[in-house]
Amino acid sequence: MKVLNKDELKVAEGVLFKHLPKSYKVYGFLYGFNRNKPNTLEVVVDSWPDFKVIICRPDPKDKLAQQLWKKVSYYSMDAQVLQEMFTEEDVLDWSTDFTVGDSSHLLTPTVGSELESRISSLNLSHVDLVNKTWKFGGNEQGYNIIKHLICNFPTCCITDRQGEPVSWILVYDYGALGLLYTLPEHRGKGYAKVLVSTMAKRFNDEGHPVFCFIEEENMVSYRLFKNLGFTEDPSYRAKWFNVRV
């Protein structure tokens, strides 16, 4: 096992780029690392430079990592090597809870000048609102996660005439669009389309990969992203597991 340094992370990003979309969960992290985005993870591989498994795990030296999900993401090109790494004593801390996760062609909806003037970004005063409405939030851990995302990653929101957010989208620390939400009384106005296309255009202009993960039963979001020009890879399904020992 080897912990990658800054120069090696750049090389690994190039390798994972060749394995998209299956490598997105780890590629997104490395993309941010290599562009100085804050993170609470370290990256390990089975061997170097010809690695078969790459794992992002909580950095034991980072205090913030203890306040967020114990997030572990991996990409494997060899199931046997992956199994061997997961059984090594020092690869993962099995005593704690953690989560494991294995565009220029996009359509742009018309935005009137009045709505365009209400497109803004989230700030720390909005953390509690987002946390209360997030499916996996509503608690202190959720508050800390959302605070971390708002402070360090792009956000986009549409405000009401009083300047308060009524619809928003965030970016996970591995680079995926997420936490898309519109307050119930403001739905049906096309806000989600505007937010997704605005963020996607920004990412595309910056050369950032534009992608998201949608729960299979969430057909509303599925149709939204499909109608905006996102394409699905039917051969790939990401999975998340909460592991409690």
Buried (B, 14 or more C-beta within 10 A) or exposed (E): BEEBEEEBBEBBBEBBEEEBBBBBBBBBBBBBBBEEBEBBBBBBBBEBEEBBBBBBBBBEEBEEBEBBBBBBBBBBBEEEBBEBBBEEEEBBBEEEEBBBBBBEEBEEBEBEEEBEEBBBEBEEEBBEBBBEBBEEBEEEBBBBBBBBBBEEBBBBBBBEEEEEBBBBBBBBBBBBBBBBBBBEEEBEEBBBBBBBBBBBBBBBEEEBBBBBBBEEEEEEBBEBBEEBBBEEEEEEEBEEEEEEE
